Amino acid sequence: MTPRKRIVKKLPEFRLPKEQKEQEENDLKKVKAQALKDLEANEKKSDEWLDDEMEKNLKNAK
């Protein structure tokens, strides 16, 4: 009997090596954190703007 040829299996393209997968997850976490920080800053600006507008309206009403 002849020995069988060994078939070298390749990883499918949709599977990433563990290191690359972790790096992408870390990148996504950084982007998410930055987006949340930007959203909080925008909300803060919006609140300040509303407060300023309310003060203007109160001064005009007097």
PDB file as gemmi writes it, atoms N, CA and C in Angstrom:
CRYST1    1.000    1.000    1.000  90.00  90.00  90.00 P 1                      
ATOM      1  N   MET A   1       0.830  -1.183   0.000  1.00  0.00           N  
ATOM      2  CA  MET A   1       0.000   0.000   0.000  1.00  0.00           C  
ATOM      3  C   MET A   1       0.872   1.243   0.000  1.00  0.00           C  
ATOM      4  N   THR A   2       0.415   2.199  -0.723  1.00  0.00           N  
ATOM      5  CA  THR A   2       1.162   3.452  -0.779  1.00  0.00           C  
ATOM      6  C   THR A   2       0.607   4.407   0.279  1.00  0.00           C  
ATOM      7  N   PRO A   3       1.459   5.209   0.851  1.00  0.00           N  
ATOM      8  CA  PRO A   3       0.963   6.157   1.862  1.00  0.00           C  
ATOM      9  C   PRO A   3       0.098   7.243   1.208  1.00  0.00           C  
ATOM     10  N   ARG A   4      -0.860   7.698   1.944  1.00  0.00           N  
ATOM     11  CA  ARG A   4      -1.743   8.745   1.436  1.00  0.00           C  
ATOM     12  C   ARG A   4      -1.012  10.073   1.412  1.00  0.00           C  
ATOM     13  N   LYS A   5      -1.392  10.892   0.445  1.00  0.00           N  
ATOM     14  CA  LYS A   5      -0.848  12.235   0.400  1.00  0.00           C  
ATOM     15  C   LYS A   5      -1.550  13.076   1.459  1.00  0.00           C  
ATOM     16  N   ARG A   6      -0.754  13.862   2.110  1.00  0.00           N  
ATOM     17  CA  ARG A   6      -1.316  14.714   3.147  1.00  0.00           C  
ATOM     18  C   ARG A   6      -1.917  15.961   2.505  1.00  0.00           C  
ATOM     19  N   ILE A   7      -3.141  16.238   2.872  1.00  0.00           N  
ATOM     20  CA  ILE A   7      -3.831  17.409   2.338  1.00  0.00           C  
ATOM     21  C   ILE A   7      -3.652  18.549   3.333  1.00  0.00           C  
ATOM     22  N   VAL A   8      -3.109  19.636   2.857  1.00  0.00           N  
ATOM     23  CA  VAL A   8      -2.917  20.807   3.708  1.00  0.00           C  
ATOM     24  C   VAL A   8      -4.180  21.656   3.613  1.00  0.00           C  
ATOM     25  N   LYS A   9      -4.841  21.779   4.749  1.00  0.00           N  
ATOM     26  CA  LYS A   9      -6.075  22.554   4.773  1.00  0.00           C  
ATOM     27  C   LYS A   9      -5.748  24.009   5.087  1.00  0.00           C  
ATOM     28  N   LYS A  10      -6.383  24.880   4.351  1.00  0.00           N  
ATOM     29  CA  LYS A  10      -6.230  26.310   4.590  1.00  0.00           C  
ATOM     30  C   LYS A  10      -7.446  26.807   5.346  1.00  0.00           C  
ATOM     31  N   LEU A  11      -7.223  27.849   6.140  1.00  0.00           N  
ATOM     32  CA  LEU A  11      -8.344  28.454   6.841  1.00  0.00           C  
ATOM     33  C   LEU A  11      -9.243  29.172   5.839  1.00  0.00           C  
ATOM     34  N   PRO A  12     -10.526  29.054   6.003  1.00  0.00           N  
ATOM     35  CA  PRO A  12     -11.414  29.817   5.134  1.00  0.00           C  
ATOM     36  C   PRO A  12     -11.146  31.316   5.329  1.00  0.00           C  
ATOM     37  N   GLU A  13     -11.447  32.097   4.336  1.00  0.00           N  
ATOM     38  CA  GLU A  13     -11.155  33.518   4.387  1.00  0.00           C  
ATOM     39  C   GLU A  13     -11.938  34.235   5.477  1.00  0.00           C  
ATOM     40  N   PHE A  14     -13.109  33.732   5.833  1.00  0.00           N  
ATOM     41  CA  PHE A  14     -13.912  34.420   6.835  1.00  0.00           C  
ATOM     42  C   PHE A  14     -13.371  34.215   8.239  1.00  0.00           C  
ATOM     43  N   ARG A  15     -12.460  33.285   8.445  1.00  0.00           N  
ATOM     44  CA  ARG A  15     -11.845  33.086   9.746  1.00  0.00           C  
ATOM     45  C   ARG A  15     -10.525  33.842   9.785  1.00  0.00           C  
ATOM     46  N   LEU A  16     -10.403  34.668  10.780  1.00  0.00           N  
ATOM     47  CA  LEU A  16      -9.195  35.454  10.923  1.00  0.00           C  
ATOM     48  C   LEU A  16      -8.322  34.851  12.017  1.00  0.00           C  
ATOM     49  N   PRO A  17      -7.030  35.021  11.895  1.00  0.00           N  
ATOM     50  CA  PRO A  17      -6.163  34.581  12.990  1.00  0.00           C  
ATOM     51  C   PRO A  17      -6.539  35.300  14.278  1.00  0.00           C  
ATOM     52  N   LYS A  18      -6.278  34.671  15.405  1.00  0.00           N  
ATOM     53  CA  LYS A  18      -6.696  35.201  16.702  1.00  0.00           C  
ATOM     54  C   LYS A  18      -6.131  36.595  16.964  1.00  0.00           C  
ATOM     55  N   GLU A  19      -4.859  36.814  16.645  1.00  0.00           N  
ATOM     56  CA  GLU A  19      -4.243  38.113  16.886  1.00  0.00           C  
ATOM     57  C   GLU A  19      -4.918  39.211  16.071  1.00  0.00           C  
ATOM     58  N   GLN A  20      -5.197  38.923  14.815  1.00  0.00           N  
ATOM     59  CA  GLN A  20      -5.838  39.909  13.952  1.00  0.00           C  
ATOM     60  C   GLN A  20      -7.257  40.187  14.437  1.00  0.00           C  
ATOM     61  N   LYS A  21      -7.951  39.164  14.882  1.00  0.00           N  
ATOM     62  CA  LYS A  21      -9.310  39.325  15.368  1.00  0.00           C  
ATOM     63  C   LYS A  21      -9.330  40.205  16.616  1.00  0.00           C  
ATOM     64  N   GLU A  22      -8.387  39.965  17.526  1.00  0.00           N  
ATOM     65  CA  GLU A  22      -8.310  40.764  18.748  1.00  0.00           C  
ATOM     66  C   GLU A  22      -7.980  42.216  18.422  1.00  0.00           C  
ATOM     67  N   GLN A  23      -7.102  42.417  17.453  1.00  0.00           N  
ATOM     68  CA  GLN A  23      -6.729  43.771  17.059  1.00  0.00           C  
ATOM     69  C   GLN A  23      -7.938  44.513  16.491  1.00  0.00           C  
ATOM     70  N   GLU A  24      -8.717  43.840  15.671  1.00  0.00           N  
ATOM     71  CA  GLU A  24      -9.916  44.469  15.107  1.00  0.00           C  
ATOM     72  C   GLU A  24     -10.928  44.788  16.204  1.00  0.00           C  
ATOM     73  N   GLU A  25     -11.077  43.878  17.178  1.00  0.00           N  
ATOM     74  CA  GLU A  25     -12.005  44.129  18.279  1.00  0.00           C  
ATOM     75  C   GLU A  25     -11.560  45.343  19.086  1.00  0.00           C  
ATOM     76  N   ASN A  26     -10.263  45.458  19.323  1.00  0.00           N  
ATOM     77  CA  ASN A  26      -9.747  46.608  20.068  1.00  0.00           C  
ATOM     78  C   ASN A  26      -9.985  47.905  19.298  1.00  0.00           C  
ATOM     79  N   ASP A  27      -9.782  47.854  17.983  1.00  0.00           N  
ATOM     80  CA  ASP A  27     -10.034  49.030  17.155  1.00  0.00           C  
ATOM     81  C   ASP A  27     -11.510  49.435  17.232  1.00  0.00           C  
ATOM     82  N   LEU A  28     -12.391  48.450  17.177  1.00  0.00           N  
ATOM     83  CA  LEU A  28     -13.820  48.742  17.246  1.00  0.00           C  
ATOM     84  C   LEU A  28     -14.191  49.326  18.607  1.00  0.00           C  
ATOM     85  N   LYS A  29     -13.580  48.822  19.676  1.00  0.00           N  
ATOM     86  CA  LYS A  29     -13.846  49.353  21.008  1.00  0.00           C  
ATOM     87  C   LYS A  29     -13.396  50.809  21.105  1.00  0.00           C  
ATOM     88  N   LYS A  30     -12.232  51.116  20.496  1.00  0.00           N  
ATOM     89  CA  LYS A  30     -11.738  52.493  20.523  1.00  0.00           C  
ATOM     90  C   LYS A  30     -12.688  53.414  19.762  1.00  0.00           C  
ATOM     91  N   VAL A  31     -13.157  52.963  18.618  1.00  0.00           N  
ATOM     92  CA  VAL A  31     -14.081  53.770  17.810  1.00  0.00           C  
ATOM     93  C   VAL A  31     -15.385  53.991  18.567  1.00  0.00           C  
ATOM     94  N   LYS A  32     -15.875  52.953  19.216  1.00  0.00           N  
ATOM     95  CA  LYS A  32     -17.120  53.050  19.977  1.00  0.00           C  
ATOM     96  C   LYS A  32     -16.958  54.046  21.130  1.00  0.00           C  
ATOM     97  N   ALA A  33     -15.829  53.958  21.837  1.00  0.00           N  
ATOM     98  CA  ALA A  33     -15.577  54.873  22.946  1.00  0.00           C  
ATOM     99  C   ALA A  33     -15.506  56.318  22.450  1.00  0.00           C  
ATOM    100  N   GLN A  34     -14.851  56.533  21.323  1.00  0.00           N  
ATOM    101  CA  GLN A  34     -14.748  57.883  20.765  1.00  0.00           C  
ATOM    102  C   GLN A  34     -16.118  58.401  20.350  1.00  0.00           C  
ATOM    103  N   ALA A  35     -16.936  57.542  19.753  1.00  0.00           N  
ATOM    104  CA  ALA A  35     -18.276  57.946  19.330  1.00  0.00           C  
ATOM    105  C   ALA A  35     -19.131  58.321  20.538  1.00  0.00           C  
ATOM    106  N   LEU A  36     -19.027  57.547  21.618  1.00  0.00           N  
ATOM    107  CA  LEU A  36     -19.785  57.868  22.829  1.00  0.00           C  
ATOM    108  C   LEU A  36     -19.327  59.194  23.435  1.00  0.00           C  
ATOM    109  N   LYS A  37     -18.016  59.427  23.414  1.00  0.00           N  
ATOM    110  CA  LYS A  37     -17.477  60.676  23.947  1.00  0.00           C  
ATOM    111  C   LYS A  37     -17.986  61.853  23.120  1.00  0.00           C  
ATOM    112  N   ASP A  38     -17.988  61.712  21.799  1.00  0.00           N  
ATOM    113  CA  ASP A  38     -18.491  62.775  20.924  1.00  0.00           C  
ATOM    114  C   ASP A  38     -19.977  63.027  21.153  1.00  0.00           C  
ATOM    115  N   LEU A  39     -20.728  61.953  21.330  1.00  0.00           N  
ATOM    116  CA  LEU A  39     -22.166  62.084  21.569  1.00  0.00           C  
ATOM    117  C   LEU A  39     -22.436  62.825  22.868  1.00  0.00           C  
ATOM    118  N   GLU A  40     -21.682  62.497  23.924  1.00  0.00           N  
ATOM    119  CA  GLU A  40     -21.857  63.182  25.197  1.00  0.00           C  
ATOM    120  C   GLU A  40     -21.512  64.666  25.062  1.00  0.00           C  
ATOM    121  N   ALA A  41     -20.453  64.970  24.322  1.00  0.00           N  
ATOM    122  CA  ALA A  41     -20.068  66.367  24.120  1.00  0.00           C  
ATOM    123  C   ALA A  41     -21.161  67.120  23.367  1.00  0.00           C  
ATOM    124  N   ASN A  42     -21.751  66.482  22.346  1.00  0.00           N  
ATOM    125  CA  ASN A  42     -22.824  67.123  21.577  1.00  0.00           C  
ATOM    126  C   ASN A  42     -24.054  67.359  22.446  1.00  0.00           C  
ATOM    127  N   GLU A  43     -24.369  66.387  23.307  1.00  0.00           N  
ATOM    128  CA  GLU A  43     -25.517  66.555  24.195  1.00  0.00           C  
ATOM    129  C   GLU A  43     -25.273  67.694  25.173  1.00  0.00           C  
ATOM    130  N   LYS A  44     -24.042  67.800  25.656  1.00  0.00           N  
ATOM    131  CA  LYS A  44     -23.704  68.865  26.591  1.00  0.00           C  
ATOM    132  C   LYS A  44     -23.853  70.225  25.912  1.00  0.00           C  
ATOM    133  N   LYS A  45     -23.354  70.325  24.670  1.00  0.00           N  
ATOM    134  CA  LYS A  45     -23.484  71.575  23.920  1.00  0.00           C  
ATOM    135  C   LYS A  45     -24.954  71.906  23.684  1.00  0.00           C  
ATOM    136  N   SER A  46     -25.736  70.887  23.380  1.00  0.00           N  
ATOM    137  CA  SER A  46     -27.159  71.086  23.126  1.00  0.00           C  
ATOM    138  C   SER A  46     -27.854  71.601  24.385  1.00  0.00           C  
ATOM    139  N   ASP A  47     -27.508  71.009  25.529  1.00  0.00           N  
ATOM    140  CA  ASP A  47     -28.101  71.449  26.790  1.00  0.00           C  
ATOM    141  C   ASP A  47     -27.718  72.893  27.094  1.00  0.00           C  
ATOM    142  N   GLU A  48     -26.446  73.239  26.859  1.00  0.00           N  
ATOM    143  CA  GLU A  48     -26.005  74.607  27.099  1.00  0.00           C  
ATOM    144  C   GLU A  48     -26.733  75.573  26.167  1.00  0.00           C  
ATOM    145  N   TRP A  49     -26.904  75.183  24.925  1.00  0.00           N  
ATOM    146  CA  TRP A  49     -27.602  76.032  23.968  1.00  0.00           C  
ATOM    147  C   TRP A  49     -29.044  76.253  24.410  1.00  0.00           C  
ATOM    148  N   LEU A  50     -29.708  75.179  24.854  1.00  0.00           N  
ATOM    149  CA  LEU A  50     -31.095  75.306  25.307  1.00  0.00           C  
ATOM    150  C   LEU A  50     -31.189  76.226  26.524  1.00  0.00           C  
ATOM    151  N   ASP A  51     -30.232  76.092  27.449  1.00  0.00           N  
ATOM    152  CA  ASP A  51     -30.224  76.956  28.621  1.00  0.00           C  
ATOM    153  C   ASP A  51     -30.055  78.420  28.218  1.00  0.00           C  
ATOM    154  N   ASP A  52     -29.143  78.674  27.279  1.00  0.00           N  
ATOM    155  CA  ASP A  52     -28.918  80.042  26.814  1.00  0.00           C  
ATOM    156  C   ASP A  52     -30.172  80.605  26.150  1.00  0.00           C  
ATOM    157  N   GLU A  53     -30.821  79.801  25.319  1.00  0.00           N  
ATOM    158  CA  GLU A  53     -32.040  80.243  24.644  1.00  0.00           C  
ATOM    159  C   GLU A  53     -33.148  80.525  25.649  1.00  0.00           C  
ATOM    160  N   MET A  54     -33.247  79.675  26.671  1.00  0.00           N  
ATOM    161  CA  MET A  54     -34.288  79.875  27.675  1.00  0.00           C  
ATOM    162  C   MET A  54     -34.024  81.174  28.439  1.00  0.00           C  
ATOM    163  N   GLU A  55     -32.769  81.462  28.765  1.00  0.00           N  
ATOM    164  CA  GLU A  55     -32.432  82.711  29.454  1.00  0.00           C  
ATOM    165  C   GLU A  55     -32.775  83.917  28.575  1.00  0.00           C  
ATOM    166  N   LYS A  56     -32.471  83.827  27.277  1.00  0.00           N  
ATOM    167  CA  LYS A  56     -32.803  84.926  26.368  1.00  0.00           C  
ATOM    168  C   LYS A  56     -34.306  85.167  26.333  1.00  0.00           C  
ATOM    169  N   ASN A  57     -35.056  84.071  26.251  1.00  0.00           N  
ATOM    170  CA  ASN A  57     -36.516  84.195  26.187  1.00  0.00           C  
ATOM    171  C   ASN A  57     -37.076  84.776  27.481  1.00  0.00           C  
ATOM    172  N   LEU A  58     -36.498  84.395  28.615  1.00  0.00           N  
ATOM    173  CA  LEU A  58     -36.972  84.943  29.894  1.00  0.00           C  
ATOM    174  C   LEU A  58     -36.655  86.436  29.994  1.00  0.00           C  
ATOM    175  N   LYS A  59     -35.487  86.824  29.513  1.00  0.00           N  
ATOM    176  CA  LYS A  59     -35.138  88.243  29.552  1.00  0.00           C  
ATOM    177  C   LYS A  59     -36.033  89.060  28.639  1.00  0.00           C  
ATOM    178  N   ASN A  60     -36.376  88.502  27.473  1.00  0.00           N  
ATOM    179  CA  ASN A  60     -37.245  89.194  26.527  1.00  0.00           C  
ATOM    180  C   ASN A  60     -38.678  89.277  27.037  1.00  0.00           C  
ATOM    181  N   ALA A  61     -39.096  88.315  27.839  1.00  0.00           N  
ATOM    182  CA  ALA A  61     -40.469  88.283  28.335  1.00  0.00           C  
ATOM    183  C   ALA A  61     -40.694  89.338  29.396  1.00  0.00           C  
ATOM    184  N   LYS A  62     -39.646  89.768  30.080  1.00  0.00           N  
ATOM    185  CA  LYS A  62     -39.809  90.746  31.160  1.00  0.00           C  
ATOM    186  C   LYS A  62     -40.051  92.110  30.664  1.00  0.00           C  
TER     187      LYS A  62                                                      
END                                                                             
